[in-house]
Amino acid sequence: MMIQPVWNFEEEPWAEDHDETAINLRAYFDRMRDEKMAQYDPNWTDGQIVEWDGNFTTDGNLLLGCSERDVEVEEYRRVIGQAIEYRRKFNGR
């Protein structure tokens, strides 16, 4: 059973152009546990991120359902950074 988090990064307004895939990626990070997200290190190599997340295809794209395009590690890095900042603000840290 999927539990809806108390925050809502998915629907938080943002200035960048976005599509269904961008929204799905933000929802993906909404549902990532705090403990997992706290492990993330922006200095990791692409391979380390792929291994840590565990949800990338052999082609190096994040496996997201109902998405219009592929999410590569570069976009993943950018958006997880935004998600971490959002969660810090939300949690008052």
C-alpha positions as CSV (number, residue, x, y, z in Angstrom):
1,M,0.0,0.0,0.0
2,M,1.3,3.4,-1.0
3,I,1.2,6.0,1.8
4,Q,0.8,9.6,0.8
5,P,3.5,11.8,2.4
6,V,2.6,14.9,4.3
7,W,4.6,17.1,1.9
8,N,3.6,17.5,-1.8
9,F,6.7,18.3,-3.9
10,E,4.9,16.9,-6.9
11,E,2.3,19.8,-6.9
12,E,4.6,22.5,-5.5
13,P,4.7,25.2,-8.2
14,W,8.0,25.5,-10.2
15,A,9.2,27.8,-12.9
16,E,10.8,25.3,-15.3
17,D,8.9,24.0,-18.3
18,H,7.5,20.6,-17.3
19,D,5.6,17.7,-18.7
20,E,4.1,14.5,-17.3
21,T,7.5,13.0,-16.8
22,A,8.7,15.9,-14.8
23,I,5.6,15.6,-12.6
24,N,6.1,11.9,-12.2
25,L,9.7,12.4,-11.2
26,R,8.7,14.9,-8.5
27,A,6.1,12.3,-7.3
28,Y,8.8,9.7,-7.2
29,F,10.8,11.8,-4.9
30,D,7.7,12.6,-2.8
31,R,7.5,8.9,-2.0
32,M,11.1,8.3,-1.3
33,R,11.7,7.8,2.4
34,D,13.5,10.4,4.4
35,E,16.1,7.8,5.5
36,K,16.9,6.9,1.9
37,M,17.0,10.5,0.7
38,A,19.3,11.5,3.5
39,Q,21.9,9.0,2.2
40,Y,22.1,10.8,-1.2
41,D,25.5,12.3,-1.9
42,P,25.6,14.8,-4.8
43,N,29.3,13.9,-5.3
44,W,28.5,10.3,-6.3
45,T,29.3,9.2,-9.8
46,D,26.4,8.5,-12.2
47,G,27.0,4.8,-11.6
48,Q,26.8,5.2,-7.8
49,I,23.5,7.0,-8.1
50,V,22.1,4.3,-10.4
51,E,23.2,1.6,-8.0
52,W,22.0,3.4,-4.9
53,D,18.5,4.2,-6.3
54,G,18.1,0.7,-7.7
55,N,15.3,1.7,-10.1
56,F,17.3,2.5,-13.3
57,T,17.2,0.4,-16.5
58,T,20.3,-1.1,-18.0
59,D,20.1,1.8,-20.5
60,G,20.8,4.2,-17.5
61,N,17.3,5.7,-17.4
62,L,15.1,5.9,-14.3
63,L,12.2,3.5,-14.6
64,L,9.0,5.6,-14.1
65,G,5.6,4.4,-15.1
66,C,3.3,6.5,-17.3
67,S,6.1,8.7,-18.5
68,E,6.5,10.3,-21.9
69,R,10.3,10.3,-22.0
70,D,13.4,8.9,-20.3
71,V,14.8,10.4,-17.1
72,E,18.6,10.4,-17.2
73,V,20.9,10.8,-14.2
74,E,21.6,14.5,-15.0
75,E,17.9,15.4,-14.6
76,Y,17.6,13.0,-11.6
77,R,20.5,14.8,-9.8
78,R,18.9,18.2,-10.4
79,V,15.4,17.3,-9.3
80,I,16.5,15.2,-6.2
81,G,18.5,18.3,-5.1
82,Q,15.3,20.4,-5.4
83,A,13.4,17.7,-3.5
84,I,15.9,17.7,-0.7
85,E,15.7,21.5,-0.4
86,Y,11.9,21.4,-0.5
87,R,11.8,18.8,2.2
88,R,14.3,20.7,4.4
89,K,12.0,23.8,4.2
90,F,8.9,21.7,4.8
91,N,10.5,20.1,7.8
92,G,11.9,23.4,9.1
93,R,15.6,22.2,8.9
